[in-house]
Structures are given as structure tokens and as C-alpha cells.
Amino acid sequence: MNNRIEADPKETNTPEPLTVDSVRTLWSKTYNTQGKPDWSHLFPYYDQNIVFQDSIQRIEGIETFKAMCQRLANRCQSLNMELFNVMQHDNVIMMEWIMTMSFKKYPETPLYGSTRLTLNDRGMIAEQRDYYDLWGDVFNNIPRFNRMYRKFMAKKFG
């Protein structure tokens, strides 16, 4: 006699696999909520061993990722994201975005970038790679300094 109880698939906490439409909905809900972002509804889509990397850092593991998200929320007065060109090929979802941040004593600063989400065989986000030019976008918004920065970049890089 087999006493094993099968779990009802409807009762599991595993979310539906991500699609272009669900990414648009979920990311818009995360950042466009009148100020501070809330990632709590996104965390179930991340694998426990998530590898996140951007221009500043590389972190591994869901708890470290959650802590990074909380640090960003704590530093920002507001954080909004507008998504463009969300697309998927096989297990990779790409999106372009403009993230507008404001900090305590500084004006809103737009940051232009893109994100690559790599899904594992269960449809969970196994890797997230964010691409952006942090210093270029920040420096370009500092009065008077922005002209020097653009002149320097044109002289040194073309």
C-alpha cells in the first residue's frame, strides 16, 4: 500500500513561466508604484541560486539578491522604470528600459539600460545581467560638469 500524497499542482507556490507579457506586467508593477519599488511579487520567479551581475557588482543567491534590492530601495527617494522592446528567444528574455531615480539631495536621474534574464529548465530566472553606463548617465545630468564630461569623452573616445 502506497501512502504517498501527491501535491496538487494548483497548490504549489511555483509561478507560471515568464513570458514577454508577464515580464512587462511584473516589472511595471515593481517600479511604478508612487515612489519606492517593491520586488516582493518578483522574488518567486527567481531561482534560489540566482546569479545577478551589473556594472557595479556580481552577487549569487536569492537572499543576497533580496538584500541588494532592499539597499537600493533604501537609498532612493523614488525609482521608476519604463520598459521598451521586451523580447524573448528560447530561454532568454531581453528588455530595454529607462530607470529614473531620485536621491535625497539630488534631482531625478535617468539611467538607460537593458536586462537579460536567463531562465532555467523550470522557467525560473537563473541569471540576470543588467547593462548600463552608470557614470555616463549620472555625469551627464550634473550642471556644468556635463559639458566637461562630454568634451572629455569626445576627445578620448571619438
RORONU-533758 format. One record per residue (C-alpha): x, y, z; residue number from 1. Coordinates in nm, 4 decimals. Layout:
// residues N
+----------+----------+----------+-----+
!       c1 !       c2 !       c3 !   i !
+----------+----------+----------+-----+
!        X !        Y !        Z ! NUM !
...
+----------+----------+----------+-----+
This chain:
// residues 158
+----------+----------+----------+-----+
!       c1 !       c2 !       c3 !   i !
+----------+----------+----------+-----+
!   0.0000 !   0.0000 !   0.0000 !   1 !
!   0.1412 !   0.3377 !  -0.1017 !   2 !
!   0.0686 !   0.6187 !   0.1466 !   3 !
!   0.2479 !   0.8857 !  -0.0543 !   4 !
!   0.0419 !   1.2012 !  -0.1034 !   5 !
!   0.0884 !   1.3829 !  -0.4330 !   6 !
!   0.0880 !   1.7602 !  -0.4232 !   7 !
!  -0.1838 !   1.9295 !  -0.6223 !   8 !
!  -0.0077 !   2.1373 !  -0.8925 !   9 !
!  -0.2595 !   2.4189 !  -0.8332 !  10 !
!  -0.1485 !   2.4450 !  -0.4696 !  11 !
!   0.2248 !   2.4846 !  -0.5312 !  12 !
!   0.3907 !   2.8228 !  -0.4989 !  13 !
!   0.5739 !   2.7869 !  -0.8281 !  14 !
!   0.4657 !   3.0716 !  -1.0554 !  15 !
!   0.3799 !   3.0305 !  -1.4219 !  16 !
!   0.6838 !   3.0533 !  -1.6539 !  17 !
!   0.7768 !   3.4077 !  -1.7511 !  18 !
!   0.6728 !   3.5452 !  -2.0889 !  19 !
!   0.7158 !   3.8807 !  -2.2593 !  20 !
!   0.3701 !   3.9866 !  -2.1384 !  21 !
!   0.4228 !   3.8749 !  -1.7783 !  22 !
!   0.7637 !   4.0489 !  -1.7642 !  23 !
!   0.6029 !   4.3738 !  -1.8840 !  24 !
!   0.3318 !   4.3448 !  -1.6195 !  25 !
!   0.5561 !   4.2358 !  -1.3320 !  26 !
!   0.8364 !   4.4883 !  -1.3884 !  27 !
!   0.5909 !   4.7754 !  -1.4383 !  28 !
!   0.4209 !   4.6823 !  -1.1103 !  29 !
!   0.7596 !   4.6746 !  -0.9358 !  30 !
!   0.8821 !   5.0228 !  -1.0147 !  31 !
!   0.5835 !   5.2389 !  -1.0967 !  32 !
!   0.4168 !   5.2387 !  -0.7576 !  33 !
!   0.4423 !   5.6026 !  -0.6484 !  34 !
!   0.7959 !   5.6066 !  -0.5148 !  35 !
!   0.9795 !   5.3183 !  -0.3531 !  36 !
!   0.9978 !   4.9960 !  -0.5539 !  37 !
!   0.8627 !   4.6666 !  -0.4246 !  38 !
!   1.0183 !   4.3468 !  -0.5591 !  39 !
!   0.8291 !   4.1041 !  -0.3336 !  40 !
!   0.5998 !   3.9817 !  -0.6132 !  41 !
!   0.9058 !   3.9148 !  -0.8350 !  42 !
!   1.1118 !   3.7078 !  -0.5919 !  43 !
!   0.9112 !   3.3852 !  -0.6532 !  44 !
!   1.0299 !   3.3955 !  -1.0170 !  45 !
!   1.3976 !   3.3810 !  -0.9156 !  46 !
!   1.5910 !   3.0584 !  -0.8681 !  47 !
!   1.7414 !   3.0159 !  -0.5188 !  48 !
!   2.0882 !   3.0235 !  -0.6797 !  49 !
!   2.0290 !   3.3367 !  -0.8880 !  50 !
!   2.3421 !   3.4978 !  -1.0316 !  51 !
!   2.2958 !   3.8725 !  -1.0707 !  52 !
!   2.5515 !   4.0983 !  -1.2340 !  53 !
!   2.5547 !   4.4634 !  -1.3344 !  54 !
!   2.8154 !   4.7362 !  -1.3881 !  55 !
!   2.8913 !   4.7519 !  -1.0171 !  56 !
!   2.8641 !   4.4040 !  -0.8707 !  57 !
!   2.8134 !   4.0317 !  -0.9100 !  58 !
!   2.6129 !   3.8507 !  -0.6448 !  59 !
!   2.4876 !   3.4956 !  -0.6016 !  60 !
!   2.1888 !   3.3554 !  -0.4143 !  61 !
!   1.8353 !   3.4766 !  -0.3560 !  62 !
!   1.8985 !   3.6151 !  -0.0060 !  63 !
!   2.1913 !   3.8263 !  -0.1274 !  64 !
!   1.9798 !   3.9424 !  -0.4221 !  65 !
!   1.6917 !   4.0405 !  -0.1916 !  66 !
!   1.9330 !   4.2344 !   0.0317 !  67 !
!   2.0700 !   4.4221 !  -0.2723 !  68 !
!   1.7163 !   4.5167 !  -0.3793 !  69 !
!   1.6402 !   4.6436 !  -0.0287 !  70 !
!   1.9598 !   4.8545 !  -0.0213 !  71 !
!   1.8606 !   5.0186 !  -0.3499 !  72 !
!   1.5087 !   5.0899 !  -0.2229 !  73 !
!   1.6501 !   5.2394 !   0.0992 !  74 !
!   1.8855 !   5.4743 !  -0.0904 !  75 !
!   1.6285 !   5.6076 !  -0.3354 !  76 !
!   1.3567 !   5.8601 !  -0.2693 !  77 !
!   1.1833 !   5.7249 !  -0.5793 !  78 !
!   1.2620 !   5.4744 !  -0.8506 !  79 !
!   1.0583 !   5.4314 !  -1.1688 !  80 !
!   1.1144 !   5.2190 !  -1.4767 !  81 !
!   0.9737 !   5.2468 !  -1.8249 !  82 !
!   1.0104 !   4.9314 !  -2.0377 !  83 !
!   1.0719 !   4.9148 !  -2.4120 !  84 !
!   1.1289 !   4.6295 !  -2.6552 !  85 !
!   1.0720 !   4.3314 !  -2.4291 !  86 !
!   1.1514 !   4.0202 !  -2.6336 !  87 !
!   1.2202 !   3.6512 !  -2.5858 !  88 !
!   1.4283 !   3.3947 !  -2.7702 !  89 !
!   1.4256 !   3.0424 !  -2.6270 !  90 !
!   1.5105 !   3.0764 !  -2.2556 !  91 !
!   1.6349 !   3.4380 !  -2.2731 !  92 !
!   1.4177 !   3.7448 !  -2.2172 !  93 !
!   1.5670 !   4.0852 !  -2.3008 !  94 !
!   1.4253 !   4.4255 !  -2.2191 !  95 !
!   1.5345 !   4.7841 !  -2.2718 !  96 !
!   1.4469 !   5.0368 !  -2.0040 !  97 !
!   1.4834 !   5.3859 !  -1.8652 !  98 !
!   1.5109 !   5.3849 !  -1.4876 !  99 !
!   1.4606 !   5.7212 !  -1.3227 ! 100 !
!   1.5977 !   5.7523 !  -0.9715 ! 101 !
!   1.5943 !   6.0346 !  -0.7230 ! 102 !
!   1.8078 !   6.0558 !  -0.4141 ! 103 !
!   1.7677 !   6.2756 !  -0.1071 ! 104 !
!   1.9531 !   6.5888 !  -0.2194 ! 105 !
!   1.9812 !   6.5302 !  -0.5926 ! 106 !
!   1.7447 !   6.5734 !  -0.8872 ! 107 !
!   1.5918 !   6.2813 !  -1.0728 ! 108 !
!   1.8474 !   6.0986 !  -1.2848 ! 109 !
!   1.7514 !   5.8813 !  -1.5817 ! 110 !
!   1.9591 !   5.5701 !  -1.6384 ! 111 !
!   1.9312 !   5.3986 !  -1.9782 ! 112 !
!   1.9911 !   5.0259 !  -1.9929 ! 113 !
!   1.8826 !   4.6754 !  -2.0717 ! 114 !
!   1.8382 !   4.3499 !  -1.8834 ! 115 !
!   1.8962 !   3.9917 !  -1.9908 ! 116 !
!   1.7023 !   3.7290 !  -1.7952 ! 117 !
!   1.8146 !   3.3695 !  -1.8482 ! 118 !
!   1.5557 !   3.1119 !  -1.7463 ! 119 !
!   1.6417 !   2.7634 !  -1.6235 ! 120 !
!   1.4573 !   2.4465 !  -1.7282 ! 121 !
!   1.1836 !   2.5212 !  -1.4700 ! 122 !
!   1.1228 !   2.8691 !  -1.6112 ! 123 !
!   1.2844 !   3.0415 !  -1.3118 ! 124 !
!   1.5306 !   3.3305 !  -1.3506 ! 125 !
!   1.8712 !   3.1663 !  -1.3090 ! 126 !
!   2.0753 !   3.4664 !  -1.4262 ! 127 !
!   2.0084 !   3.8366 !  -1.4537 ! 128 !
!   2.2554 !   4.0660 !  -1.6253 ! 129 !
!   2.1853 !   4.4402 !  -1.6278 ! 130 !
!   2.3732 !   4.6576 !  -1.8772 ! 131 !
!   2.4008 !   5.0341 !  -1.8332 ! 132 !
!   2.6504 !   5.3202 !  -1.8257 ! 133 !
!   2.6081 !   5.4394 !  -1.4681 ! 134 !
!   2.8692 !   5.7126 !  -1.4696 ! 135 !
!   2.7867 !   5.8466 !  -1.8136 ! 136 !
!   2.4183 !   5.8868 !  -1.7332 ! 137 !
!   2.4881 !   6.0356 !  -1.3893 ! 138 !
!   2.7660 !   6.2714 !  -1.5057 ! 139 !
!   2.5553 !   6.3887 !  -1.7982 ! 140 !
!   2.2984 !   6.5250 !  -1.5506 ! 141 !
!   2.5337 !   6.7328 !  -1.3357 ! 142 !
!   2.5099 !   7.1004 !  -1.4347 ! 143 !
!   2.8340 !   7.2477 !  -1.5758 ! 144 !
!   3.0176 !   6.9172 !  -1.5219 ! 145 !
!   2.8151 !   6.7548 !  -1.8003 ! 146 !
!   2.9796 !   6.9743 !  -2.0688 ! 147 !
!   3.3288 !   6.8871 !  -1.9413 ! 148 !
!   3.2371 !   6.5185 !  -1.9283 ! 149 !
!   3.1003 !   6.5115 !  -2.2845 ! 150 !
!   3.4022 !   6.7062 !  -2.4133 ! 151 !
!   3.6401 !   6.4637 !  -2.2373 ! 152 !
!   3.4567 !   6.1584 !  -2.3764 ! 153 !
!   3.4545 !   6.3004 !  -2.7303 ! 154 !
!   3.8255 !   6.3816 !  -2.7107 ! 155 !
!   3.9323 !   6.0464 !  -2.5642 ! 156 !
!   3.6879 !   5.8084 !  -2.7309 ! 157 !
!   3.5793 !   5.9650 !  -3.0507 ! 158 !
+----------+----------+----------+-----+
